[in-house]
Every structure is written in structure tokens, then in C-alpha cells.
Amino acid sequence: MIAKGIAQAEETAAPPSDAATADVATATATPTPSPADEGVKAAEGIKEAVASQSHTIGSVVETLDSYRIGVGESYVSLWSALVVVMVVVAVLVLARLGSSLAKMLFKKLTRLDATQRLLGEKLVSIAVWVVAILIGIDILGIDLTALAFFSGAFGLAIGFGLQKTFGNLISGIILLMDRSIKPGDVIAVTDAAGNESFGQIRKIGIRAVSIITRDRKEYLIPNENLMINQVENWSYSSRHVRIQVPVGVSYKADIKQAEELMLEAADKCRRVLKDPAPAVWLSEYGDSSVNFIIHCWITDPEMGVGNVRSEVLKTLWWLFKEHDVEIPFPQRDINLRDNEAFRELLEAMRNGTMETDRE
């Protein structure tokens, strides 16, 4: 009997089966911490470090930590939110300072032209921001595996929303790499009304290119638009730009003398180049004038082209006045047929004139 009792006790105390062990392990498995839990743990660590330095500060921190809001199975306290805000602000400030410092060092330590330096500065700035964000995530103690939900539908929506932003970023880098458009270039632009103007590129940003026109209007053109659309660049391979100035003279004028005066007017303009020299072409025989075009070259289109045309025309005005070269205006010859109606009209006009004189 005693042996039988001992055997029953041993069976009762026998170790549990594998299935039972698995059930217990499943029941006691530790859940994956959420981003909120990670943030709370980081805030708790910072709270302990701060509280150990001063009893007064520790009391303030404890008071802030006592105000809590439940988020699912975890909580977020006022202290936790304050820690997150402080870390984000610190990351933004340090990233900006680090980006500016990196740009200054890159500018001083390298001997690149303006376009290559701008490309390098942008890449360095992007690298600094990425490092700063990763440091901020590490300080907050956020486990990146907890952000796996970005690979789902929400992440896909964010990707579509930022598609244009990333497209403009890559387009800006490509523009700087192939140097097709660079700061200082003069390109033609079209406003919303369809009027074409020109402007100088002031800056190539991450999202858009800044262009300033002669009337001081600033256009922000997305980088992607300059990649996929036709762009008229006046200074891509050369800064030489030819200006056309139309001029008309009377049919009675000496054409050779008029051409010489046109060339003289172009030569007197300080911005017109001597080489290539100005040229005068006869373009057409108009209704009231012989029409010419003065072709002259400049190398500073960003200073404007209309003012060059104006200076040439004003100088030519005084030269034509000095040499009695007639500047024509529209003229019309009217032929009246001599018939009964015409004679009656003349008679009525005479009678009306005589009555007016008598009065």
C-alpha cells in the first residue's frame, strides 16, 4: 500500500507534457511593445536621470508625469509628451545648424564650381538631416520594427502623396549633375496668362527653381517641370544673345546713308559688342516704309534686352534728325470719281461754308 501511494504521488508530480508547456508559453508571451510604449520607456529613463540631479526638479518631473492619458493598453503622460517635443525641437535645431556648418566647411575645403558646389551642399545637407532624424529616433528609444505598418496601405498612401516631392528632389539633383540649368542662367518663362518673359535663375532648391524676371517678379517652377518640358536657356553653352531692332525709313531716303547711321547708333550703345559687330539687314518693302532690322549682340541678357533696343532707337532718332532722314508714317491716297453725286456734295459743302462765314 505504501509503495502504491508513492507511485501515485510520482505520477502526480510528473513534468507536464510538451503541449501543456507550449500552451503556458503562449499564454505568458510578452507582447511586442508599441511606439507609445517605447516613448514612455525613454521618458522614464530621462525622468530618472533628471530626478537624480535635483530633488526640486525631480518633484516637478513627478508632477508632470502624474498627468496621464490612456492610449490602448499603455499611457502617455504630460512628461512623455514634453520629452518628445524637446527631442524633436532639438533635432530640428541641431540639424539646421549642422547643415549650415557642413555647407560652410564644404565650400571652404573644396575647389568646385558653383554648380558642383551646390550639388555637394545639397547632398551633405540631406545626409545631415537623415543622421539627425536617426539620432532623434534612437534618443526616444523607438524600435523601428514597430513602424512596420508603413509597409501597408497607409505607407502606400504616404508614398503616393509624396511622389511629386521626391520627383522634384531627384529632378533637382539631376539638373545640377548634368548642368543643363544652373544658378545664373537666363531662361525664358511663361506666366499664367501665356505671356512669355525671361528671367535669371537665382536658386535651385529641393522642390523648385527660383527665377527672377526684370520686373522683379519671382517664379517658383517645380524641378520636374524643367526636366520634362522644353526650356529655352539663353546662356547654356554661351552667353552671347542677339537682339533685333526693327527700323523703317522713307522711300525717299538714301538707303546706304540710313544703314550707316543704324550701324553708328548700335556702336554707340555701351552694351553692344564690337565682335561680333552689329549688322543691318533689309527685311521688306512695307506699305509706307523700307523696313530694316539691326542685329546686335550682348553678353549680359540678365540686365535686360528692351533697354538695349530703346537706347539704339533713341540714338538713331537724333542721327536721323541730324542727317534729314525721314521717318515715315502711314499714308493713304484717296481717289474720288467725278460724277453727279460728287458735284452735289461739293456744292453742299460750299454752301455750308458760305453760310458759316456770313454768321
Summary of the structure (lengths in Angstrom):
residues: 359
radius of gyration: 41.5
end to end distance: 163.0
largest distance: 165.5
contacts: 904
relative contact order: 0.06
helix: 56%
strand: 16%
